[in-house]
């Protein structure tokens, strides 16, 4: 018992995002000023993200997500559509996802994109040269 208590003190707990959608077929709006991390585990949802999000994680399928600003987007689900106006970095490991952006946070540069999934469509405004 003492060992378990010591372990809890020494190992920090993982905080779950308050903006966590595990249900299916929901329409929700999340304010990233309240919780800057959003996890979408459910399927066939319509999600609006307001404000600046530090991290958006999508492991569900067939979700439609719109937002203003996301620093980091991770998509491991399939057939999701994300339209985020401003983004810094995208990691796509899922398949057949569509991601669009209007501009990147970094001046005159697009977001950093890691696309190892299959059939993903990524589009946005070309960086100024």
SEVEXBA-192796 format. One line per field, with one value per residue: residue number from 1; chain; z, y, x of N, C-alpha, C, O, CB in turn. Coordinates in steps of 0.001 Angstrom, whole numbers, plus 524288, in hexadecimal, padded with zeros to 5 digits. Atoms other than C-alpha are relative to their C-alpha. Glycine has a CB too. Layout:
N
nr = [NUM/...]
kette = [A/...]
n_w = [Z/...]
n_v = [Y/...]
n_u = [X/...]
ca_w = [Z/...]
ca_v = [Y/...]
ca_u = [X/...]
c_w = [Z/...]
c_v = [Y/...]
c_u = [X/...]
o_w = [Z/...]
o_v = [Y/...]
o_u = [X/...]
cb_w = [Z/...]
cb_v = [Y/...]
cb_u = [X/...]
This chain:
129
nr = [1/2/3/4/5/6/7/8/9/10/11/12/13/14/15/16/17/18/19/20/21/22/23/24/25/26/27/28/29/30/31/32/33/34/35/36/37/38/39/40/41/42/43/44/45/46/47/48/49/50/51/52/53/54/55/56/57/58/59/60/61/62/63/64/65/66/67/68/69/70/71/72/73/74/75/76/77/78/79/80/81/82/83/84/85/86/87/88/89/90/91/92/93/94/95/96/97/98/99/100/101/102/103/104/105/106/107/108/109/110/111/112/113/114/115/116/117/118/119/120/121/122/123/124/125/126/127/128/129]
kette = [A/A/A/A/A/A/A/A/A/A/A/A/A/A/A/A/A/A/A/A/A/A/A/A/A/A/A/A/A/A/A/A/A/A/A/A/A/A/A/A/A/A/A/A/A/A/A/A/A/A/A/A/A/A/A/A/A/A/A/A/A/A/A/A/A/A/A/A/A/A/A/A/A/A/A/A/A/A/A/A/A/A/A/A/A/A/A/A/A/A/A/A/A/A/A/A/A/A/A/A/A/A/A/A/A/A/A/A/A/A/A/A/A/A/A/A/A/A/A/A/A/A/A/A/A/A/A/A/A]
n_w = [80000/7FFD8/8051C/8038B/7FEA1/801C1/805B7/8016F/7FEFD/80364/8057C/800C3/80296/8051B/7FFE2/8048D/801D0/7FEBE/80511/801C6/80220/800CA/8020C/805A9/80266/7FCC8/801EB/7FB5A/8007B/7FBA9/7FF71/7FEA9/7FBB7/7FB48/80004/80502/80281/80180/801CF/80288/80054/80241/805AC/802A2/7FD02/8022F/7FBA6/800EF/7FC1E/7FFA9/7FD98/8014E/7FDA6/80003/80242/801AC/80124/80249/800F8/801F6/805A9/80275/7FD2C/802B7/7FBFD/801CA/7FBC3/8012A/7FF84/7FD42/8003D/80161/80163/800B9/801ED/800DB/801DB/8059A/8027E/7FD35/802E5/7FC7B/8025D/7FBD9/8029C/7FEFE/7FD6B/7FFEA/80131/800F0/8003C/80206/8004D/801D1/805A6/802A5/7FD3F/802FC/7FC87/802B0/7FCB0/802B1/7FF74/7FBB7/7FC0C/80152/8042E/80551/8006E/7FEEE/7FB4E/8006A/800E5/80014/80214/800F8/80136/8058D/80244/7FD75/8034D/7FCDB/8035A/7FD60/802E6/800D0/7FD59/8033F/800FB]
n_v = [7FB5E/7FB86/7FFA7/7FDB1/7FA78/7FD8C/7FFE3/7FBD3/7FAFE/7FF42/80000/7FC57/80248/7FDDE/7FD16/800A7/7FB21/7FF2F/80032/80564/801F2/805A0/80196/7FFF5/7FCF0/7FB66/7FAE2/7FD45/7FBAE/7FFE0/7FB36/80175/7FCB2/802ED/80473/7FF79/80523/80276/80565/801E2/805A9/801B1/80044/7FD34/7FB51/7FAD2/7FD5C/7FAC1/7FE7F/7FA58/7FE2D/8028F/8052B/801E8/80534/8027D/80587/80264/80598/801D0/80037/7FD32/7FB32/7FB07/7FC82/7FADF/7FD01/7FB34/80086/804A9/80074/80561/8034A/80580/802D9/80592/80238/80083/7FD2E/7FB2F/7FB24/7FBC5/7FAE4/7FCBA/7FB59/7FF4C/80490/80048/8053B/80404/8055B/80350/80590/8028A/8004E/7FD5E/7FB45/7FB22/7FBC4/7FB0E/7FB89/7FAFF/7FE29/80250/7FC30/7FDEB/7FC29/8019B/8059B/80386/8032E/804B2/80453/8055A/80310/8056A/802D4/800F3/7FD66/7FB0A/7FB59/7FB99/7FB67/7FAFD/7FBA1/8008D/7FBE8/7FBBD/8007D]
n_u = [80330/7FC80/7FD86/803DC/8006E/7FB2B/80042/803A0/7FD73/7FB80/80180/80454/8048C/80141/804E3/80352/8023D/80580/80298/7FF54/804E6/7FFD0/8050D/800B2/8043A/8010E/7FE5C/7FE10/7FC56/7FC47/7FCF8/7FAA5/7FE2A/8013A/7FC5C/7FD59/7FF5B/804EF/7FF97/804BE/7FFBB/804F0/8009F/80439/8013E/7FEEE/7FD65/7FDF5/7FC12/7FF72/7FB30/7FB08/7FF56/7FA9E/7FFAF/804DC/7FF02/804A6/7FF68/80508/800B1/8045F/80132/7FF3A/7FDE5/7FE55/7FDA8/7FD38/7FA54/7FE1F/7FA4F/7FE8E/80477/7FE96/8048A/7FF0A/804E9/800CE/8044D/8014D/7FF42/7FE7A/7FF11/7FDD7/7FE00/7FA6B/7FDAE/7FA4C/7FDEA/803F0/7FE0F/8042D/7FEBF/804C5/800B4/80456/8019A/7FF6D/7FE65/7FF0F/7FEA9/7FFCB/7FAA2/7FD07/7FE67/7FAD5/8004F/7FEA2/7FEDF/80454/7FF2B/7FCD4/8039A/7FE06/80454/7FE7D/804C8/80121/8047D/80154/7FFEB/7FE2C/7FFD4/8000F/7FDD5/7FA58/7FCED/7FDF6/7FA5D]
ca_w = [80000/80359/7F650/7EEFE/7F649/7F362/7E4FE/7E43E/7EA03/7E131/7D44F/7CFBB/7CBC1/7BDC7/7BCB1/7B3AB/7AB50/7B016/7A1CD/79F9E/796B6/797AB/7931A/7852C/77C82/78514/7817F/78B3E/78CCF/7952E/79A31/799FF/7A399/7ADC5/7AA34/79F78/79C9C/79572/79386/789E2/78BA7/78710/77938/76FF9/77822/77439/77C9C/77CF4/783FA/788A0/78BF2/78BD4/78E55/7926C/78E26/7868A/78662/77DA2/77EBD/77B1D/76D51/76456/76C8E/76744/76EED/76CB4/77470/77508/779A3/77D4A/780BB/77F5E/77876/77948/77128/7726D/76EBA/76123/7582E/76084/75AE8/761DB/75DDE/766EB/76331/7697E/76CF6/77062/76F5D/76A52/76C77/76406/766C3/76350/755AD/74C61/75497/74EC1/75500/75087/7561C/752A3/75800/760F4/76D72/768CB/76016/7519F/753D8/7537F/75EED/76179/75C20/75F1A/756A7/757E9/755D6/748D8/7405A/748AA/741F5/74742/741C2/74563/7410D/73B17/742F3/73DAD/73775]
ca_v = [80000/80958/80637/809B7/816A3/819CE/8167C/81FE4/82AC7/8289B/82685/8320C/82E94/83085/83AFE/83819/84306/848DD/84A64/83BD5/8368A/827ED/827AF/825E3/82E9D/83ACC/8493D/850A5/85D3E/85D6C/86996/8676A/872A9/869B9/85DC2/85EF2/85045/84945/83A97/83533/826A1/825AA/82419/82C2F/838A3/846F5/84EC9/85D5B/8618A/86FA0/87716/871F6/86362/85E04/85033/84973/83A85/83331/8246B/8233E/821CC/829CE/83644/8442B/84DCD/85C60/865E0/87277/86EAF/861EF/860BE/851F2/848DD/83A09/831CC/8230A/820CC/81ED3/8270B/83368/8412C/84C30/85A7E/86245/87056/87106/86583/862BE/85407/84878/839F6/8311F/822A5/81F6A/81D5F/824DF/83141/83ED4/84A55/8587A/864EF/87359/876E1/871F8/8788C/879F7/885C1/8827B/873C8/868AA/85F8A/85464/84846/83A10/83199/8230A/81F20/81AF4/82315/82F76/83C65/84821/855AF/863CB/870F5/87042/87787/884CF/88520]
ca_u = [80000/80B1B/8117E/804F2/803E4/8121B/81019/80482/80CBB/8185D/81146/80915/7FB5D/7F6EF/7ECA6/7E164/7DC4E/7CF92/7CBEF/7CA89/7BFF3/7BE0A/7AFE0/7AB0B/7A2A4/7A3A3/7A485/7AD01/7B4AE/7C0FD/7C7CF/7D671/7D821/7D1F6/7DA18/7E43D/7E474/7D98A/7D826/7CE3D/7CC4C/7BE33/7B91F/7B0B7/7B140/7B0DB/7BA4C/7BD33/7C9A9/7CA12/7D662/7E459/7E5E9/7F312/7F004/7E525/7E53B/7DBC6/7DB31/7CCD6/7C77A/7BEB7/7BF7F/7BE46/7C692/7C806/7D040/7D7C2/7E576/7EC19/7FA71/7FAEB/7F164/7F284/7E93C/7E9A8/7DB6F/7D5CC/7CD25/7CD8D/7CC55/7D38C/7D317/7DBF1/7DF0B/7EC85/7F53E/8035C/8054A/7FD81/7FFF2/7F765/7F882/7EA6E/7E50A/7DC31/7DBBD/7D9FB/7E0E6/7E070/7E633/7E5FE/7F35A/7FE0B/80272/8106D/81257/81276/812AE/80908/80715/8106B/809AF/80CD8/803FB/8066E/7F83F/7F263/7E955/7E9A6/7E6A3/7EDF3/7EBE2/7EDA9/7F25B/7FFF6/80A5C/80E70/81BE0]
c_w = [80000/7FABC/7FC12/80105/7FE2B/7FA18/7FE2F/800D2/7FC28/7FA3A/7FF50/7FD1E/7FAC5/8005C/7FAF5/7FE77/801BC/7FB0B/7FDB3/7FE43/7FEBC/7FDAD/7FA0E/7FE83/80360/7FD0D/804CB/7FE81/804DB/7FFE9/801CB/8041D/8053A/800AC/7FA9C/7FD33/7FEF3/7FDE6/7FDC0/7FF16/7FD4C/7FA18/7FE2B/8031D/7FCC4/8048E/7FE3D/80477/7FFDF/802AC/7FE36/80307/7FFCA/7FD17/7FEBA/7FE5B/7FE1C/7FEEE/7FE2C/7FA11/7FE42/8031B/7FC85/80423/7FD76/804A2/7FE07/7FFF8/80313/7FF53/7FE29/7FEF5/7FEF4/7FE6A/7FEF4/7FE1D/7FA0C/7FE46/80324/7FC6E/803EF/7FCD2/80465/7FD5C/80087/802CE/7FF92/7FE24/7FF9D/7FFAC/7FE66/7FFA0/7FE47/7FA18/7FE2E/80316/7FC74/803D8/7FCBD/80401/7FCA3/80040/8048C/803D2/7FE9E/7FB49/7FADC/7FF7A/80100/804E5/7FEE7/7FFA2/7FFE5/7FE65/7FEB9/7FEF5/7FA1B/7FE62/802B7/7FC23/80378/7FC63/8034C/7FC85/7FF84/802CA/7FC2C/7FF59/7FF5D]
c_v = [804E8/800D3/80289/805D6/80301/8008D/8047D/8055F/8011C/8005C/803BC/7FD5F/802A8/802B4/7FF05/8054E/8005E/7FFC3/7FA91/7FDEC/7FA3E/7FDF4/80050/80394/80496/804EB/8032B/80486/7FFF0/80527/7FE84/80395/7FD4C/7FB67/7FFCE/7FAD7/7FDAC/7FA8E/7FE53/7FA2A/7FDDD/8005B/8033D/804BC/804E4/8034C/8054F/80147/805E7/80163/7FCED/7FAE6/7FE78/7FADA/7FDF0/7FA73/7FD7E/7FA43/7FD97/80050/80332/804CC/804B8/80402/8051D/802F6/804A6/7FF2F/7FB10/7FFAE/7FA9C/7FCDD/7FA86/7FD08/7FA5C/7FD3C/8000B/8032C/804B2/804AA/80454/804E6/803A9/804AD/80092/7FB2A/8001E/7FABC/7FC0F/7FAB8/7FC84/7FA65/7FCDA/80063/802F9/80496/804B2/80465/804E0/80438/804DF/80249/7FD31/8044B/80284/8039E/7FDB1/7FA3A/7FCE6/7FCE9/7FB81/7FB68/7FADB/7FC8F/7FA82/7FC95/7FF6D/80316/804F8/8047B/804A9/804BA/804E4/80425/7FF4A/80469/8041F/7FF4F/80542]
c_u = [80361/8029D/7FC4E/7FF73/804CB/80001/7FC88/80270/80460/7FE9C/7FB68/7FB84/7FF21/7FAB9/7FCFB/7FDDA/7FA53/7FCBD/800DF/7FAB1/80095/7FAE6/7FFEF/7FB7A/7FE3F/8019E/80188/80396/8036E/802F4/80574/80267/7FF08/803B0/8026D/800F5/7FA9F/80118/7FAC8/800A1/7FB1F/7FFED/7FB5A/7FE19/8010F/801FB/80208/803B4/8009C/80518/804C0/80088/805BF/80066/7FA8D/80162/7FAF1/80127/7FADE/7FFC9/7FB4A/7FE4E/800EF/80171/801A8/8023E/80309/805E6/80146/805E7/801B2/7FB0E/8020B/7FB1C/80191/7FB15/7FFB5/7FB43/7FE1E/800F6/8011C/80103/80198/8029C/805DF/8020F/805EB/8020A/7FB8F/802AE/7FB69/801E5/7FB42/7FF90/7FB28/7FDCA/800D5/80122/80109/8014C/80028/8057B/8029B/8017B/80530/7FF87/801F0/8015C/7FB05/80112/803BB/7FC40/802F7/7FB61/801EB/7FB36/7FF52/7FB27/7FE47/80068/8013E/80053/7FFC7/80243/805D9/802DB/801C8/805D7/80270]
o_w = [7FD36/7F918/7F8E6/7FD55/7FC29/7F80E/7FA86/7FDDE/7FAA9/7F741/80193/7F9A6/7FA0F/80209/7F6AC/801CB/80179/7FB14/7FA46/80161/7FB1E/7FC18/7F7A8/8018A/8042E/7F9A3/80829/7FA47/8093F/7FBC0/8062F/80631/80900/804EB/7F6C3/7F8D3/80241/7FA8F/8005E/7FBB7/7FAED/7F7A6/800F8/803A2/7F905/80869/7FA34/80908/7FBC5/8063F/7FA45/807D6/7FBBE/7FA14/801E6/7FAC1/800BB/7FB58/7FCA4/7F78B/80126/8036D/7F90C/807A9/7F9A6/8091C/7F957/7FC40/8074A/7FAF4/7FB1A/8021F/7FBDD/8014E/7FB63/7FCA1/7F764/80119/8035F/7F8F6/80758/7F902/80742/7F9FA/7FCAB/806A2/7FC01/7FAE3/8028D/7FD05/8016F/7FC4F/7FCE4/7F77D/80105/80348/7F922/807A8/7F8F4/80879/7F7E0/7FC74/807DC/8027B/7FF4A/7F78E/7FA93/7FC23/803EA/80700/7FA6D/802FA/7FD04/8017C/7FA9C/7FE01/7F711/80138/80208/7F8C8/80736/7F852/807B3/7F80F/80368/802C3/7F7A7/802E4/7FE83]
o_v = [808A8/80544/805B9/808E6/80759/80499/80747/80902/8059A/802E6/802E6/7FA24/80734/8005F/7FF6B/808A1/7FC8C/7FDDA/7F9D6/7FD7B/7F8C5/7F96C/80276/8046B/80567/804B2/8043E/80497/7FFCA/8070D/7FCAF/80263/7FE37/7FA82/7FEDF/7FAD1/7FDE4/7F9D6/7FEAF/7F881/7F9AF/80210/803DE/80599/804CB/8041B/805BD/80100/80823/7FEAE/7FA2D/7FADF/7FF0C/7FA04/7FE56/7F9AC/7FDC3/7F8F9/7F909/801E7/803D0/805E7/80490/80527/8051E/80213/8055D/800BB/7FA27/7FFD0/7FA1E/7FCD8/7F9CC/7FCED/7F940/7F8AA/80167/8039B/805B8/80471/8056E/804C7/805AB/803FD/8018A/7F963/80274/7FA83/7FC43/7FA25/7FBB2/7F919/7F845/8028D/80384/8054F/804A9/80527/804B5/8040E/80496/80485/7FAE5/808E9/80739/8026F/7FB6C/7F8D1/7FE97/7FD1F/7F9DF/7FABF/7FA43/7FBB7/7F9A0/7F7E5/80165/80342/8069C/80480/805CB/80483/804E6/8031E/7FE39/808DF/802F0/7FD79/805A4]
o_u = [8023E/80373/7FE02/7FF18/80452/8019C/7FDEE/8015A/80538/80168/7F73F/7FC54/80086/7F6DD/7FF20/7FCDB/7F76B/7F853/8042A/7F70E/80363/7FA93/80382/7F7D6/7F993/804FF/7FE45/805E1/80179/80470/80627/80692/801DE/805C2/7FFB2/802F3/7F723/8047A/7F6C4/803A1/7FB45/803B2/7F77E/7F966/80412/7FF3A/8049C/80238/801C2/806D3/80498/8009C/80848/8040E/7F6F5/8047A/7F6EC/80416/7FAB8/8038F/7F780/7F9A3/80442/7FE61/80497/800BB/803D1/80887/7FF26/807E6/8055F/7F76F/805A8/7F744/80498/7FB48/8037A/7F765/7F96C/80449/7FDE7/803F0/7FE4B/805F5/80892/7FFC1/80825/80593/7F7C2/806A7/7F7C5/80520/7FBBD/802FA/7F750/7F90A/8044F/7FE4E/803FE/7FF88/800C5/80768/7FFFC/8016A/805E8/7FCBB/8062A/80484/7F797/80564/8045C/7F8DB/806C6/7F7CB/80440/7FBB9/8027C/7F746/7F9CF/803DA/7FE72/802E2/7FDD8/803BC/80878/8010F/802EB/80886/80728]
cb_w = [804AB/80440/7FE17/8009C/805EB/801CE/7FDD9/80329/8057F/800CC/7FE19/7FCFC/80374/7FBBC/800C3/80115/7FA07/802CD/7FC3C/80469/7FB1B/80525/8024D/7FDEE/7FEE6/8054F/7FCB7/8039B/7FF58/7FFB5/803E9/7FB27/7FFE0/7FFDD/80168/800CA/8037E/7FBDF/8047C/7FAC1/8057B/80232/7FE42/7FF01/80516/7FD4E/8022A/7FF90/7FEF5/802F0/805D6/80132/7FD2B/80597/803BD/7FB68/804EC/7FAE3/804F0/80263/7FE34/7FF58/804FF/7FCD4/802E8/7FD76/80335/803E9/802B1/7FDE9/80554/8046C/7FB21/80516/7FAFC/80504/8024B/7FE7E/7FF1B/8051D/7FC8D/8033E/7FCFC/8038E/80223/8034B/7FDA1/80573/80439/7FAEE/80569/7FA9F/80548/8029B/7FE4D/7FEEF/80532/7FCAD/80338/7FCAC/802D4/8025C/800D0/7FDF5/80558/7FEDD/80168/7FE1D/803E7/7FB67/8020C/804C2/7FADF/80585/7FB17/804A7/80260/7FEEF/7FFE7/804B9/7FD0E/802AA/7FC0B/8051A/802A8/7FA13/802C7/8026E/7FB2F]
cb_v = [7FFFA/7FF4A/7FA8E/7FD48/800A7/7FCD7/7FAC0/7FF8C/80020/7FBA5/7FA60/804DC/8007A/7FBAB/805EA/7FC0F/80074/80546/80461/7FC7B/8031E/7FD3F/80363/7FA6E/7FC7F/7FFA5/802CF/7FC2F/80563/7FB53/803E2/8000A/80563/7FE1B/7FAA9/802B3/7FC3C/80355/7FC4D/802F8/7FD97/8032E/7FA55/7FC52/80024/80289/7FC9F/8042A/7FD3B/8026D/7FFB4/803A6/7FBDB/7FF5D/7FC44/80320/7FD13/802E0/7FD3A/80333/7FA5B/7FC5B/80068/801B8/7FD6D/80310/7FC94/8042C/804E1/7FAEC/80128/7FD66/80237/7FD9E/80297/7FD70/802FF/7FA3E/7FC5A/80082/80157/7FE80/8021A/7FCDD/804C7/8050B/7FAEB/80113/7FE40/80125/7FE37/801F4/7FE02/8026E/7FA55/7FC25/800A8/80139/7FE74/8019D/7FF27/803D0/805FF/7FD1D/7FD69/7FB7F/804E0/8032F/7FE59/7FC55/7FDE0/7FF6A/800C7/7FE4C/802A6/7FDD8/802C9/7FA0D/7FC65/80102/800C8/7FECF/7FFF1/7FFC0/8053D/80001/7FDA2/8056D/7FCB4]
cb_u = [7FC5D/8041C/801AE/7FAAD/7FF4B/804C3/7FDEE/7FAF6/80220/803C4/7FE94/801D6/7FB16/7FFF8/80108/7FB86/8006F/7FF32/8021A/80267/7FE5C/80127/7FBAA/7FF0B/7FB5D/802EA/7FB89/802E9/7FD1A/803DC/7FD5F/8035B/7FD43/7FA5E/7FD2D/80511/80357/7FD0E/801B2/7FEEA/8009D/7FBA0/7FF59/7FB78/8032B/7FAF0/80485/7FB7C/8055A/7FB60/7FF8C/804AE/7FC92/80207/802D6/7FD44/8022A/7FE51/801EF/7FB90/7FF68/7FB60/8034E/7FAFA/804B0/7FB66/80384/7FE8F/8026A/7FD45/80262/8034E/7FCFA/80278/7FDBF/801FD/7FB64/7FF53/7FB83/8033F/7FB19/804E5/7FB08/80400/7FD60/8010A/7FDDE/801FD/803FC/7FCDB/8026E/7FE1D/801FE/7FB2F/7FFA3/7FBB5/80313/7FAF8/804EF/7FB31/80553/7FC0C/8002A/804F3/8005F/803F1/80329/8047E/8045E/7FF0A/7FAC9/803DB/7FCF6/80261/7FDA1/80319/7FB45/7FF31/7FBA7/80395/7FAAD/80573/7FB83/802F8/7FEB0/8015D/804C0/7FEC1/80111]
